Amino acid sequence: MYAKISNTQEGSSKEIIDYSLNLKTSESIIDTKIIDENIVLFVISDDDQSYLIMYNLKENKIISRIGK
């Protein structure tokens, strides 16, 4: 994922940071969209339902869940 949001190679030599959406085993990421340099939008599928998660990379936390 880092390669998708990074414009340079310099980040590859930095410390690796773990990010987690804390998904259940029945949930999977079906799409991602880069909103800006800090925000990534994930489309999550859970069996027959889908929802969105907005994740702030700078703060390392979920900022919004959008779904039913």
N, CA, C and O atoms as a Maestro MAE file, in Angstrom:
{
 s_m_m2io_version
 :::
 2.0.0
}

f_m_ct {
 s_m_title
 :::
 protein
 m_atom[272] {
  # First column is atom index #
  i_m_mmod_type
  r_m_x_coord
  r_m_y_coord
  r_m_z_coord
  i_m_residue_number
  s_m_chain_name
  s_m_pdb_residue_name
  s_m_pdb_atom_name
  i_m_atomic_number
  :::
  1 25 0.821 -1.177 0.000 1 A "MET " " N  " 7
  2 3 0.000 0.000 0.000 1 A "MET " " CA " 6
  3 2 0.871 1.249 0.000 1 A "MET " " C  " 6
  4 15 0.516 2.250 -0.621 1 A "MET " " O  " 8
  5 25 1.998 1.201 0.684 2 A "TYR " " N  " 7
  6 3 2.864 2.375 0.753 2 A "TYR " " CA " 6
  7 2 3.293 2.835 -0.639 2 A "TYR " " C  " 6
  8 15 3.357 4.034 -0.910 2 A "TYR " " O  " 8
  9 25 3.582 1.890 -1.505 3 A "ALA " " N  " 7
  10 3 4.018 2.234 -2.858 3 A "ALA " " CA " 6
  11 2 2.943 3.005 -3.611 3 A "ALA " " C  " 6
  12 15 3.263 3.828 -4.469 3 A "ALA " " O  " 8
  13 25 1.676 2.754 -3.306 4 A "LYS " " N  " 7
  14 3 0.590 3.450 -3.971 4 A "LYS " " CA " 6
  15 2 0.489 4.903 -3.549 4 A "LYS " " C  " 6
  16 15 0.126 5.756 -4.359 4 A "LYS " " O  " 8
  17 25 0.805 5.202 -2.289 5 A "ILE " " N  " 7
  18 3 0.610 6.559 -1.796 5 A "ILE " " CA " 6
  19 2 1.893 7.372 -1.743 5 A "ILE " " C  " 6
  20 15 1.848 8.583 -1.527 5 A "ILE " " O  " 8
  21 25 3.028 6.727 -1.936 6 A "SER " " N  " 7
  22 3 4.304 7.426 -1.860 6 A "SER " " CA " 6
  23 2 4.736 7.889 -3.239 6 A "SER " " C  " 6
  24 15 4.575 7.182 -4.234 6 A "SER " " O  " 8
  25 25 5.292 9.100 -3.274 7 A "ASN " " N  " 7
  26 3 5.802 9.630 -4.534 7 A "ASN " " CA " 6
  27 2 7.305 9.417 -4.674 7 A "ASN " " C  " 6
  28 15 7.861 9.636 -5.750 7 A "ASN " " O  " 8
  29 25 7.967 8.993 -3.602 8 A "THR " " N  " 7
  30 3 9.414 8.845 -3.634 8 A "THR " " CA " 6
  31 2 9.824 7.486 -3.092 8 A "THR " " C  " 6
  32 15 9.022 6.773 -2.487 8 A "THR " " O  " 8
  33 25 11.054 7.148 -3.312 9 A "GLN " " N  " 7
  34 3 11.616 5.901 -2.812 9 A "GLN " " CA " 6
  35 2 12.183 6.056 -1.407 9 A "GLN " " C  " 6
  36 15 12.461 5.051 -0.752 9 A "GLN " " O  " 8
  37 25 12.364 7.293 -0.918 10 A "GLU " " N  " 7
  38 3 13.044 7.517 0.349 10 A "GLU " " CA " 6
  39 2 12.338 6.872 1.528 10 A "GLU " " C  " 6
  40 15 12.997 6.510 2.503 10 A "GLU " " O  " 8
  41 25 11.034 6.717 1.478 11 A "GLY " " N  " 7
  42 3 10.293 6.124 2.571 11 A "GLY " " CA " 6
  43 2 10.607 4.658 2.784 11 A "GLY " " C  " 6
  44 15 10.366 4.132 3.870 11 A "GLY " " O  " 8
  45 25 11.133 3.992 1.785 12 A "SER " " N  " 7
  46 3 11.412 2.571 1.913 12 A "SER " " CA " 6
  47 2 12.539 2.289 2.898 12 A "SER " " C  " 6
  48 15 12.636 1.175 3.414 12 A "SER " " O  " 8
  49 25 13.389 3.270 3.169 13 A "SER " " N  " 7
  50 3 14.479 3.068 4.109 13 A "SER " " CA " 6
  51 2 14.080 3.440 5.538 13 A "SER " " C  " 6
  52 15 14.836 3.179 6.474 13 A "SER " " O  " 8
  53 25 12.925 4.036 5.718 14 A "LYS " " N  " 7
  54 3 12.453 4.433 7.038 14 A "LYS " " CA " 6
  55 2 11.850 3.236 7.772 14 A "LYS " " C  " 6
  56 15 11.655 2.163 7.201 14 A "LYS " " O  " 8
  57 25 11.570 3.451 9.025 15 A "GLU " " N  " 7
  58 3 10.959 2.413 9.855 15 A "GLU " " CA " 6
  59 2 9.586 2.038 9.302 15 A "GLU " " C  " 6
  60 15 8.827 2.901 8.860 15 A "GLU " " O  " 8
  61 25 9.281 0.768 9.332 16 A "ILE " " N  " 7
  62 3 7.983 0.279 8.859 16 A "ILE " " CA " 6
  63 2 6.957 0.443 9.973 16 A "ILE " " C  " 6
  64 15 7.208 0.072 11.120 16 A "ILE " " O  " 8
  65 25 5.800 1.002 9.626 17 A "ILE " " N  " 7
  66 3 4.725 1.214 10.591 17 A "ILE " " CA " 6
  67 2 3.581 0.256 10.259 17 A "ILE " " C  " 6
  68 15 3.191 0.127 9.099 17 A "ILE " " O  " 8
  69 25 3.049 -0.413 11.278 18 A "ASP " " N  " 7
  70 3 1.912 -1.307 11.082 18 A "ASP " " CA " 6
  71 2 0.613 -0.525 11.196 18 A "ASP " " C  " 6
  72 15 0.421 0.248 12.135 18 A "ASP " " O  " 8
  73 25 -0.278 -0.733 10.229 19 A "TYR " " N  " 7
  74 3 -1.603 -0.141 10.245 19 A "TYR " " CA " 6
  75 2 -2.601 -1.279 10.282 19 A "TYR " " C  " 6
  76 15 -2.401 -2.305 9.632 19 A "TYR " " O  " 8
  77 25 -3.679 -1.108 11.042 20 A "SER " " N  " 7
  78 3 -4.674 -2.164 11.123 20 A "SER " " CA " 6
  79 2 -6.082 -1.585 11.090 20 A "SER " " C  " 6
  80 15 -6.372 -0.583 11.743 20 A "SER " " O  " 8
  81 25 -6.944 -2.227 10.324 21 A "LEU " " N  " 7
  82 3 -8.356 -1.860 10.300 21 A "LEU " " CA " 6
  83 2 -9.163 -2.741 11.255 21 A "LEU " " C  " 6
  84 15 -10.368 -2.550 11.419 21 A "LEU " " O  " 8
  85 25 -8.490 -3.705 11.880 22 A "ASN " " N  " 7
  86 3 -9.142 -4.631 12.822 22 A "ASN " " CA " 6
  87 2 -10.381 -5.293 12.217 22 A "ASN " " C  " 6
  88 15 -11.458 -5.293 12.812 22 A "ASN " " O  " 8
  89 25 -10.201 -5.852 11.027 23 A "LEU " " N  " 7
  90 3 -11.305 -6.515 10.342 23 A "LEU " " CA " 6
  91 2 -11.568 -7.896 10.937 23 A "LEU " " C  " 6
  92 15 -10.662 -8.562 11.438 23 A "LEU " " O  " 8
  93 25 -12.830 -8.303 10.867 24 A "LYS " " N  " 7
  94 3 -13.206 -9.663 11.267 24 A "LYS " " CA " 6
  95 2 -12.736 -10.624 10.178 24 A "LYS " " C  " 6
  96 15 -12.414 -10.195 9.070 24 A "LYS " " O  " 8
  97 25 -12.697 -11.901 10.480 25 A "THR " " N  " 7
  98 3 -12.257 -12.882 9.488 25 A "THR " " CA " 6
  99 2 -13.210 -12.951 8.296 25 A "THR " " C  " 6
  100 15 -12.799 -13.343 7.205 25 A "THR " " O  " 8
  101 25 -14.467 -12.579 8.485 26 A "SER " " N  " 7
  102 3 -15.437 -12.601 7.387 26 A "SER " " CA " 6
  103 2 -15.352 -11.352 6.506 26 A "SER " " C  " 6
  104 15 -15.985 -11.302 5.451 26 A "SER " " O  " 8
  105 25 -14.587 -10.352 6.919 27 A "GLU " " N  " 7
  106 3 -14.476 -9.107 6.172 27 A "GLU " " CA " 6
  107 2 -13.222 -9.111 5.294 27 A "GLU " " C  " 6
  108 15 -12.202 -9.708 5.640 27 A "GLU " " O  " 8
  109 25 -13.324 -8.432 4.157 28 A "SER " " N  " 7
  110 3 -12.156 -8.311 3.281 28 A "SER " " CA " 6
  111 2 -12.178 -6.954 2.586 28 A "SER " " C  " 6
  112 15 -13.237 -6.367 2.365 28 A "SER " " O  " 8
  113 25 -10.988 -6.472 2.249 29 A "ILE " " N  " 7
  114 3 -10.846 -5.212 1.520 29 A "ILE " " CA " 6
  115 2 -11.053 -5.513 0.042 29 A "ILE " " C  " 6
  116 15 -10.345 -6.338 -0.536 29 A "ILE " " O  " 8
  117 25 -12.022 -4.842 -0.565 30 A "ILE " " N  " 7
  118 3 -12.284 -5.092 -1.984 30 A "ILE " " CA " 6
  119 2 -11.797 -3.947 -2.875 30 A "ILE " " C  " 6
  120 15 -11.660 -4.118 -4.087 30 A "ILE " " O  " 8
  121 25 -11.533 -2.770 -2.269 31 A "ASP " " N  " 7
  122 3 -11.004 -1.656 -3.059 31 A "ASP " " CA " 6
  123 2 -10.394 -0.623 -2.119 31 A "ASP " " C  " 6
  124 15 -10.767 -0.544 -0.948 31 A "ASP " " O  " 8
  125 25 -9.464 0.162 -2.629 32 A "THR " " N  " 7
  126 3 -8.871 1.279 -1.891 32 A "THR " " CA " 6
  127 2 -8.810 2.493 -2.803 32 A "THR " " C  " 6
  128 15 -8.631 2.370 -4.015 32 A "THR " " O  " 8
  129 25 -8.959 3.650 -2.211 33 A "LYS " " N  " 7
  130 3 -8.837 4.915 -2.934 33 A "LYS " " CA " 6
  131 2 -8.005 5.857 -2.081 33 A "LYS " " C  " 6
  132 15 -8.233 5.973 -0.877 33 A "LYS " " O  " 8
  133 25 -7.048 6.526 -2.693 34 A "ILE " " N  " 7
  134 3 -6.241 7.517 -2.014 34 A "ILE " " CA " 6
  135 2 -6.989 8.846 -2.083 34 A "ILE " " C  " 6
  136 15 -7.236 9.372 -3.168 34 A "ILE " " O  " 8
  137 25 -7.350 9.385 -0.915 35 A "ILE " " N  " 7
  138 3 -8.064 10.665 -0.877 35 A "ILE " " CA " 6
  139 2 -7.068 11.815 -0.915 35 A "ILE " " C  " 6
  140 15 -7.202 12.728 -1.729 35 A "ILE " " O  " 8
  141 25 -6.081 11.774 -0.046 36 A "ASP " " N  " 7
  142 3 -4.973 12.727 -0.051 36 A "ASP " " CA " 6
  143 2 -3.771 12.060 0.597 36 A "ASP " " C  " 6
  144 15 -3.778 10.844 0.791 36 A "ASP " " O  " 8
  145 25 -2.745 12.821 0.934 37 A "GLU " " N  " 7
  146 3 -1.518 12.217 1.458 37 A "GLU " " CA " 6
  147 2 -1.693 11.547 2.810 37 A "GLU " " C  " 6
  148 15 -0.846 10.750 3.214 37 A "GLU " " O  " 8
  149 25 -2.781 11.854 3.524 38 A "ASN " " N  " 7
  150 3 -3.005 11.263 4.838 38 A "ASN " " CA " 6
  151 2 -4.220 10.347 4.925 38 A "ASN " " C  " 6
  152 15 -4.307 9.530 5.841 38 A "ASN " " O  " 8
  153 25 -5.155 10.467 3.993 39 A "ILE " " N  " 7
  154 3 -6.415 9.744 4.094 39 A "ILE " " CA " 6
  155 2 -6.539 8.690 2.990 39 A "ILE " " C  " 6
  156 15 -6.342 8.971 1.808 39 A "ILE " " O  " 8
  157 25 -6.873 7.465 3.418 40 A "VAL " " N  " 7
  158 3 -7.137 6.369 2.483 40 A "VAL " " CA " 6
  159 2 -8.556 5.877 2.740 40 A "VAL " " C  " 6
  160 15 -8.971 5.719 3.888 40 A "VAL " " O  " 8
  161 25 -9.289 5.637 1.668 41 A "LEU " " N  " 7
  162 3 -10.647 5.122 1.750 41 A "LEU " " CA " 6
  163 2 -10.617 3.649 1.369 41 A "LEU " " C  " 6
  164 15 -10.114 3.286 0.306 41 A "LEU " " O  " 8
  165 25 -11.155 2.801 2.242 42 A "PHE " " N  " 7
  166 3 -11.221 1.369 1.990 42 A "PHE " " CA " 6
  167 2 -12.671 0.955 1.798 42 A "PHE " " C  " 6
  168 15 -13.552 1.386 2.542 42 A "PHE " " O  " 8
  169 25 -12.913 0.120 0.800 43 A "VAL " " N  " 7
  170 3 -14.223 -0.491 0.620 43 A "VAL " " CA " 6
  171 2 -14.109 -1.894 1.194 43 A "VAL " " C  " 6
  172 15 -13.284 -2.692 0.749 43 A "VAL " " O  " 8
  173 25 -14.941 -2.186 2.179 44 A "ILE " " N  " 7
  174 3 -14.901 -3.449 2.905 44 A "ILE " " CA " 6
  175 2 -16.149 -4.252 2.580 44 A "ILE " " C  " 6
  176 15 -17.255 -3.714 2.547 44 A "ILE " " O  " 8
  177 25 -15.963 -5.541 2.341 45 A "SER " " N  " 7
  178 3 -17.082 -6.448 2.091 45 A "SER " " CA " 6
  179 2 -17.193 -7.422 3.257 45 A "SER " " C  " 6
  180 15 -16.203 -8.007 3.695 45 A "SER " " O  " 8
  181 25 -18.410 -7.581 3.747 46 A "ASP " " N  " 7
  182 3 -18.701 -8.530 4.816 46 A "ASP " " CA " 6
  183 2 -19.880 -9.373 4.362 46 A "ASP " " C  " 6
  184 15 -21.036 -8.984 4.532 46 A "ASP " " O  " 8
  185 25 -19.584 -10.521 3.787 47 A "ASP " " N  " 7
  186 3 -20.599 -11.393 3.186 47 A "ASP " " CA " 6
  187 2 -21.346 -10.638 2.093 47 A "ASP " " C  " 6
  188 15 -20.770 -10.386 1.035 47 A "ASP " " O  " 8
  189 25 -22.611 -10.268 2.309 48 A "ASP " " N  " 7
  190 3 -23.386 -9.624 1.249 48 A "ASP " " CA " 6
  191 2 -23.495 -8.110 1.418 48 A "ASP " " C  " 6
  192 15 -24.191 -7.464 0.634 48 A "ASP " " O  " 8
  193 25 -22.831 -7.522 2.415 49 A "GLN " " N  " 7
  194 3 -22.888 -6.083 2.640 49 A "GLN " " CA " 6
  195 2 -21.511 -5.458 2.440 49 A "GLN " " C  " 6
  196 15 -20.483 -6.102 2.650 49 A "GLN " " O  " 8
  197 25 -21.512 -4.199 2.032 50 A "SER " " N  " 7
  198 3 -20.264 -3.448 1.889 50 A "SER " " CA " 6
  199 2 -20.367 -2.153 2.673 50 A "SER " " C  " 6
  200 15 -21.457 -1.610 2.855 50 A "SER " " O  " 8
  201 25 -19.235 -1.664 3.134 51 A "TYR " " N  " 7
  202 3 -19.186 -0.373 3.802 51 A "TYR " " CA " 6
  203 2 -17.818 0.260 3.555 51 A "TYR " " C  " 6
  204 15 -16.906 -0.385 3.037 51 A "TYR " " O  " 8
  205 25 -17.692 1.518 3.933 52 A "LEU " " N  " 7
  206 3 -16.468 2.275 3.698 52 A "LEU " " CA " 6
  207 2 -15.792 2.610 5.015 52 A "LEU " " C  " 6
  208 15 -16.455 2.850 6.024 52 A "LEU " " O  " 8
  209 25 -14.470 2.624 4.995 53 A "ILE " " N  " 7
  210 3 -13.680 3.077 6.135 53 A "ILE " " CA " 6
  211 2 -12.717 4.145 5.636 53 A "ILE " " C  " 6
  212 15 -11.987 3.934 4.668 53 A "ILE " " O  " 8
  213 25 -12.723 5.288 6.303 54 A "MET " " N  " 7
  214 3 -11.736 6.331 6.024 54 A "MET " " CA " 6
  215 2 -10.676 6.227 7.107 54 A "MET " " C  " 6
  216 15 -10.981 6.280 8.299 54 A "MET " " O  " 8
  217 25 -9.414 6.075 6.677 55 A "TYR " " N  " 7
  218 3 -8.308 5.854 7.603 55 A "TYR " " CA " 6
  219 2 -7.295 6.974 7.473 55 A "TYR " " C  " 6
  220 15 -6.878 7.312 6.365 55 A "TYR " " O  " 8
  221 25 -6.892 7.556 8.606 56 A "ASN " " N  " 7
  222 3 -5.899 8.613 8.622 56 A "ASN " " CA " 6
  223 2 -4.537 7.989 8.901 56 A "ASN " " C  " 6
  224 15 -4.297 7.494 10.002 56 A "ASN " " O  " 8
  225 25 -3.649 8.009 7.919 57 A "LEU " " N  " 7
  226 3 -2.321 7.415 8.057 57 A "LEU " " CA " 6
  227 2 -1.439 8.189 9.024 57 A "LEU " " C  " 6
  228 15 -0.624 7.597 9.732 57 A "LEU " " O  " 8
  229 25 -1.595 9.497 9.059 58 A "LYS " " N  " 7
  230 3 -0.769 10.327 9.937 58 A "LYS " " CA " 6
  231 2 -1.095 10.056 11.407 58 A "LYS " " C  " 6
  232 15 -0.195 9.970 12.243 58 A "LYS " " O  " 8
  233 25 -2.395 9.921 11.717 59 A "GLU " " N  " 7
  234 3 -2.825 9.671 13.087 59 A "GLU " " CA " 6
  235 2 -2.922 8.176 13.406 59 A "GLU " " C  " 6
  236 15 -3.107 7.792 14.560 59 A "GLU " " O  " 8
  237 25 -2.795 7.340 12.374 60 A "ASN " " N  " 7
  238 3 -2.853 5.887 12.526 60 A "ASN " " CA " 6
  239 2 -4.155 5.433 13.176 60 A "ASN " " C  " 6
  240 15 -4.152 4.648 14.123 60 A "ASN " " O  " 8
  241 25 -5.285 5.951 12.640 61 A "LYS " " N  " 7
  242 3 -6.581 5.562 13.189 61 A "LYS " " CA " 6
  243 2 -7.694 5.713 12.167 61 A "LYS " " C  " 6
  244 15 -7.579 6.459 11.195 61 A "LYS " " O  " 8
  245 25 -8.773 4.986 12.413 62 A "ILE " " N  " 7
  246 3 -9.985 5.092 11.601 62 A "ILE " " CA " 6
  247 2 -10.692 6.382 11.993 62 A "ILE " " C  " 6
  248 15 -10.927 6.631 13.176 62 A "ILE " " O  " 8
  249 25 -11.030 7.200 11.007 63 A "ILE " " N  " 7
  250 3 -11.714 8.451 11.312 63 A "ILE " " CA " 6
  251 2 -13.194 8.399 10.976 63 A "ILE " " C  " 6
  252 15 -13.967 9.229 11.456 63 A "ILE " " O  " 8
  253 25 -13.607 7.416 10.143 64 A "SER " " N  " 7
  254 3 -15.014 7.323 9.802 64 A "SER " " CA " 6
  255 2 -15.343 5.937 9.246 64 A "SER " " C  " 6
  256 15 -14.549 5.341 8.517 64 A "SER " " O  " 8
  257 25 -16.524 5.437 9.604 65 A "ARG " " N  " 7
  258 3 -17.095 4.235 9.001 65 A "ARG " " CA " 6
  259 2 -18.415 4.638 8.373 65 A "ARG " " C  " 6
  260 15 -19.256 5.259 9.024 65 A "ARG " " O  " 8
  261 25 -18.597 4.290 7.119 66 A "ILE " " N  " 7
  262 3 -19.795 4.672 6.390 66 A "ILE " " CA " 6
  263 2 -20.453 3.400 5.874 66 A "ILE " " C  " 6
  264 15 -19.851 2.648 5.108 66 A "ILE " " O  " 8
  265 25 -21.671 3.169 6.290 67 A "GLY " " N  " 7
  266 3 -22.395 1.983 5.839 67 A "GLY " " CA " 6
  267 2 -23.751 1.879 6.485 67 A "GLY " " C  " 6
  268 15 -24.210 2.795 7.166 67 A "GLY " " O  " 8
  269 25 -24.385 0.744 6.260 68 A "LYS " " N  " 7
  270 3 -25.714 0.517 6.826 68 A "LYS " " CA " 6
  271 2 -25.646 0.119 8.262 68 A "LYS " " C  " 6
  272 15 -26.680 -0.110 8.889 68 A "LYS " " O  " 8
  :::
 }
 m_bond[271] {
  # First column is bond index #
  i_m_from
  i_m_to
  i_m_order
  :::
  1 1 2 1
  2 2 3 1
  3 3 4 2
  4 3 5 1
  5 5 6 1
  6 6 7 1
  7 7 8 2
  8 7 9 1
  9 9 10 1
  10 10 11 1
  11 11 12 2
  12 11 13 1
  13 13 14 1
  14 14 15 1
  15 15 16 2
  16 15 17 1
  17 17 18 1
  18 18 19 1
  19 19 20 2
  20 19 21 1
  21 21 22 1
  22 22 23 1
  23 23 24 2
  24 23 25 1
  25 25 26 1
  26 26 27 1
  27 27 28 2
  28 27 29 1
  29 29 30 1
  30 30 31 1
  31 31 32 2
  32 31 33 1
  33 33 34 1
  34 34 35 1
  35 35 36 2
  36 35 37 1
  37 37 38 1
  38 38 39 1
  39 39 40 2
  40 39 41 1
  41 41 42 1
  42 42 43 1
  43 43 44 2
  44 43 45 1
  45 45 46 1
  46 46 47 1
  47 47 48 2
  48 47 49 1
  49 49 50 1
  50 50 51 1
  51 51 52 2
  52 51 53 1
  53 53 54 1
  54 54 55 1
  55 55 56 2
  56 55 57 1
  57 57 58 1
  58 58 59 1
  59 59 60 2
  60 59 61 1
  61 61 62 1
  62 62 63 1
  63 63 64 2
  64 63 65 1
  65 65 66 1
  66 66 67 1
  67 67 68 2
  68 67 69 1
  69 69 70 1
  70 70 71 1
  71 71 72 2
  72 71 73 1
  73 73 74 1
  74 74 75 1
  75 75 76 2
  76 75 77 1
  77 77 78 1
  78 78 79 1
  79 79 80 2
  80 79 81 1
  81 81 82 1
  82 82 83 1
  83 83 84 2
  84 83 85 1
  85 85 86 1
  86 86 87 1
  87 87 88 2
  88 87 89 1
  89 89 90 1
  90 90 91 1
  91 91 92 2
  92 91 93 1
  93 93 94 1
  94 94 95 1
  95 95 96 2
  96 95 97 1
  97 97 98 1
  98 98 99 1
  99 99 100 2
  100 99 101 1
  101 101 102 1
  102 102 103 1
  103 103 104 2
  104 103 105 1
  105 105 106 1
  106 106 107 1
  107 107 108 2
  108 107 109 1
  109 109 110 1
  110 110 111 1
  111 111 112 2
  112 111 113 1
  113 113 114 1
  114 114 115 1
  115 115 116 2
  116 115 117 1
  117 117 118 1
  118 118 119 1
  119 119 120 2
  120 119 121 1
  121 121 122 1
  122 122 123 1
  123 123 124 2
  124 123 125 1
  125 125 126 1
  126 126 127 1
  127 127 128 2
  128 127 129 1
  129 129 130 1
  130 130 131 1
  131 131 132 2
  132 131 133 1
  133 133 134 1
  134 134 135 1
  135 135 136 2
  136 135 137 1
  137 137 138 1
  138 138 139 1
  139 139 140 2
  140 139 141 1
  141 141 142 1
  142 142 143 1
  143 143 144 2
  144 143 145 1
  145 145 146 1
  146 146 147 1
  147 147 148 2
  148 147 149 1
  149 149 150 1
  150 150 151 1
  151 151 152 2
  152 151 153 1
  153 153 154 1
  154 154 155 1
  155 155 156 2
  156 155 157 1
  157 157 158 1
  158 158 159 1
  159 159 160 2
  160 159 161 1
  161 161 162 1
  162 162 163 1
  163 163 164 2
  164 163 165 1
  165 165 166 1
  166 166 167 1
  167 167 168 2
  168 167 169 1
  169 169 170 1
  170 170 171 1
  171 171 172 2
  172 171 173 1
  173 173 174 1
  174 174 175 1
  175 175 176 2
  176 175 177 1
  177 177 178 1
  178 178 179 1
  179 179 180 2
  180 179 181 1
  181 181 182 1
  182 182 183 1
  183 183 184 2
  184 183 185 1
  185 185 186 1
  186 186 187 1
  187 187 188 2
  188 187 189 1
  189 189 190 1
  190 190 191 1
  191 191 192 2
  192 191 193 1
  193 193 194 1
  194 194 195 1
  195 195 196 2
  196 195 197 1
  197 197 198 1
  198 198 199 1
  199 199 200 2
  200 199 201 1
  201 201 202 1
  202 202 203 1
  203 203 204 2
  204 203 205 1
  205 205 206 1
  206 206 207 1
  207 207 208 2
  208 207 209 1
  209 209 210 1
  210 210 211 1
  211 211 212 2
  212 211 213 1
  213 213 214 1
  214 214 215 1
  215 215 216 2
  216 215 217 1
  217 217 218 1
  218 218 219 1
  219 219 220 2
  220 219 221 1
  221 221 222 1
  222 222 223 1
  223 223 224 2
  224 223 225 1
  225 225 226 1
  226 226 227 1
  227 227 228 2
  228 227 229 1
  229 229 230 1
  230 230 231 1
  231 231 232 2
  232 231 233 1
  233 233 234 1
  234 234 235 1
  235 235 236 2
  236 235 237 1
  237 237 238 1
  238 238 239 1
  239 239 240 2
  240 239 241 1
  241 241 242 1
  242 242 243 1
  243 243 244 2
  244 243 245 1
  245 245 246 1
  246 246 247 1
  247 247 248 2
  248 247 249 1
  249 249 250 1
  250 250 251 1
  251 251 252 2
  252 251 253 1
  253 253 254 1
  254 254 255 1
  255 255 256 2
  256 255 257 1
  257 257 258 1
  258 258 259 1
  259 259 260 2
  260 259 261 1
  261 261 262 1
  262 262 263 1
  263 263 264 2
  264 263 265 1
  265 265 266 1
  266 266 267 1
  267 267 268 2
  268 267 269 1
  269 269 270 1
  270 270 271 1
  271 271 272 2
  :::
 }
}
